[in-house]
């Protein structure tokens, strides 16, 4: 069997666009369906249908409607929703020293005195800390610090508000007090 005549026939069929070869189920393809390779339908001897992109003498060109194109459009990707940062209301903590007054001079030979602090705002922090001469001296929940045996001289102090984890929420202004004591050298007759 000589195969060359069949190859020549197939070449002619492929090279002549728009003409139907064999029995066709539709007219020439319109512009909307020419974007992809043509599909051919072949009924085989056993009755099964074969779809192929290779034309033959027994094939029919299959035309697809625009809505049945073999093109899958990807769903549009949703725009990422940026997490909205809700501004949490920042709680304004505040602490002030009620007594002694700034630059106060206290006279106590035993070196005993009391520092009182309070929170003027409606939002209250759970803990007060007394920083006295640069070091944490006392911590409590009342804001009243009773000091005993403090040496005479100039002392700087402030009160801080902290949460239960120790985070500083607010701090008073740094204040100075002067503690005077009678001299041990003076005769107390």
TAMOCOR-V717036 format. One record per residue. N is the residue number from 0. RES is the residue in one letter. PHI is phi in radians with two decimals (999 if undefined). OMEGA is omega in degrees with one decimal (* if undefined). D_CENTER is the distance of its C-alpha to the mean C-alpha in whole Angstrom. Layout:
N:RES:PHI:OMEGA:D_CENTER
N:RES:PHI:OMEGA:D_CENTER
This chain:
0:X:999:-178.2:74
1:X:-1.61:-175.7:73
2:X:-1.57:-175.5:70
3:X:-1.06:178.2:70
4:X:-1.08:179.9:71
5:X:-1.20:178.6:68
6:X:-1.15:178.7:65
7:X:-1.12:-179.9:67
8:X:-1.14:178.5:67
9:X:-1.11:178.8:63
10:X:-1.10:179.7:63
11:X:-1.15:-179.3:64
12:X:-1.13:-179.3:62
13:X:-1.29:-175.6:59
14:X:-1.34:-178.5:60
15:X:-1.71:-179.0:61
16:X:-1.36:174.6:58
17:X:1.47:178.7:58
18:X:-1.67:178.9:61
19:X:-1.53:-178.8:61
20:X:-2.04:-176.7:63
21:X:1.39:179.9:65
22:X:-1.48:-177.8:64
23:X:-2.02:179.7:61
24:X:-1.60:-179.8:59
25:X:-2.64:178.0:58
26:X:-1.36:179.7:58
27:X:-1.02:-177.6:57
28:X:-1.17:177.0:53
29:X:-1.50:-173.0:52
30:X:-1.11:-175.9:49
31:X:-1.27:-177.6:46
32:X:-1.84:-177.4:47
33:X:-1.48:-176.9:48
34:X:-1.33:179.4:45
35:X:-2.08:179.2:45
36:X:-1.15:179.1:48
37:X:-1.22:178.8:50
38:X:-1.98:-177.5:51
39:X:-2.05:179.1:54
40:X:-1.90:-179.1:55
41:X:-2.22:174.7:58
42:X:-1.64:-176.5:60
43:X:-1.46:-175.3:61
44:X:-1.07:-179.3:65
45:X:-1.47:175.9:63
46:X:1.67:179.1:62
47:X:-1.37:179.5:58
48:X:-1.75:178.9:56
49:X:-2.11:175.5:55
50:X:-1.85:-175.4:52
51:X:-2.59:174.4:52
52:X:-1.80:176.6:51
53:X:-1.76:-179.3:55
54:X:-1.30:173.8:58
55:X:-2.49:-177.8:61
56:X:-1.18:-176.7:64
57:X:-1.69:-175.8:63
58:X:-1.67:174.2:60
59:X:-2.02:177.7:59
60:X:-1.35:-179.8:56
61:X:-1.73:178.4:53
62:X:-1.86:178.9:51
63:X:-1.85:173.5:48
64:X:-1.28:-176.5:47
65:X:-1.01:-177.8:44
66:X:-1.43:177.4:42
67:X:-1.93:178.3:43
68:X:-1.09:179.1:42
69:X:-1.43:-179.3:41
70:X:-2.02:179.3:38
71:X:-1.77:177.4:34
72:X:-1.58:-178.7:32
73:X:-1.29:178.4:28
74:X:-1.14:-178.9:26
75:X:-1.17:179.3:24
76:X:-1.37:-179.5:20
77:X:-1.19:178.1:18
78:X:-1.19:-179.0:16
79:X:-1.12:179.1:12
80:X:-1.56:179.0:11
81:X:-1.30:179.3:8
82:X:-1.11:-179.3:6
83:X:-1.37:179.4:8
84:X:-1.44:178.7:8
85:X:-1.39:-179.5:11
86:X:-1.23:177.2:13
87:X:-1.29:-179.3:15
88:X:-1.09:178.8:18
89:X:-1.31:-178.5:19
90:X:-1.39:-177.8:22
91:X:-1.70:175.9:25
92:X:-1.51:178.3:27
93:X:-2.60:176.4:30
94:X:-2.34:177.0:33
95:X:-2.27:177.1:37
96:X:-1.62:-178.2:40
97:X:-1.41:177.9:43
98:X:-2.70:-3.9:45
99:X:-1.30:179.4:47
100:X:-1.19:177.0:47
101:X:-1.02:180.0:45
102:X:1.07:-179.0:48
103:X:-1.28:174.4:50
104:X:-1.92:-179.4:53
105:X:-1.92:178.4:54
106:X:-2.07:177.7:57
107:X:-2.76:-176.4:57
108:X:-1.17:-179.8:60
109:X:-1.44:-179.5:58
110:X:1.35:-179.4:54
111:X:-1.87:174.9:53
112:X:-2.84:-176.8:51
113:X:-2.17:173.6:48
114:X:-1.95:-179.5:44
115:X:-2.05:177.0:43
116:X:-2.25:175.7:39
117:X:-2.55:-179.8:37
118:X:-1.95:-177.5:34
119:X:-1.33:-178.3:35
120:X:-1.55:180.0:32
121:X:-1.30:179.0:31
122:X:-1.50:-175.2:28
123:X:-1.92:174.1:30
124:X:-1.62:-174.4:29
125:X:-1.35:-172.7:30
126:X:-2.31:173.4:32
127:X:-1.94:174.2:34
128:X:-2.27:177.3:35
129:X:-1.71:174.5:38
130:X:-1.76:-174.3:37
131:X:-2.10:-176.4:41
132:X:0.91:173.5:42
133:X:1.46:-178.6:39
134:X:-2.26:176.3:39
135:X:-1.21:-176.1:37
136:X:-1.78:-178.7:40
137:X:-2.56:176.1:39
138:X:-2.51:178.1:37
139:X:-2.76:-179.4:37
140:X:-1.85:-176.2:36
141:X:-1.73:-177.0:39
142:X:1.49:177.7:39
143:X:-1.94:-176.8:42
144:X:-2.05:177.6:43
145:X:-1.75:-177.1:47
146:X:-1.90:-179.6:48
147:X:-2.29:174.0:51
148:X:1.23:178.8:53
149:X:-1.43:179.7:51
150:X:-1.26:179.9:53
151:X:-1.18:178.4:55
152:X:2.22:-179.3:53
153:X:-1.58:-179.9:50
154:X:-2.33:176.5:47
155:X:-1.93:-176.6:43
156:X:-2.65:173.0:41
157:X:-2.68:178.3:37
158:X:-2.08:178.8:36
159:X:-2.02:172.0:32
160:X:-1.72:179.2:30
161:X:-2.32:173.5:28
162:X:-1.55:-176.5:26
163:X:-1.19:179.0:27
164:X:-1.66:178.2:25
165:X:1.67:179.5:26
166:X:-1.30:179.4:24
167:X:-1.32:-178.4:26
168:X:-1.74:179.8:25
169:X:-2.77:179.9:28
170:X:-2.50:176.2:31
171:X:-1.39:175.5:34
172:X:-1.23:177.0:36
173:X:-1.26:-177.9:38
174:X:-2.12:179.7:42
175:X:-2.13:171.4:45
176:X:-2.30:179.0:48
177:X:-2.07:179.5:51
178:X:-1.84:178.6:53
179:X:-1.86:174.3:57
180:X:-2.32:176.5:59
181:X:-1.15:-178.0:63
182:X:-1.27:176.5:64
183:X:-1.26:-178.7:66
184:X:-1.46:-179.9:69
185:X:-1.42:-179.4:70
186:X:-1.28:-177.4:73
187:X:-1.73:-178.4:72
188:X:-1.20:*:76
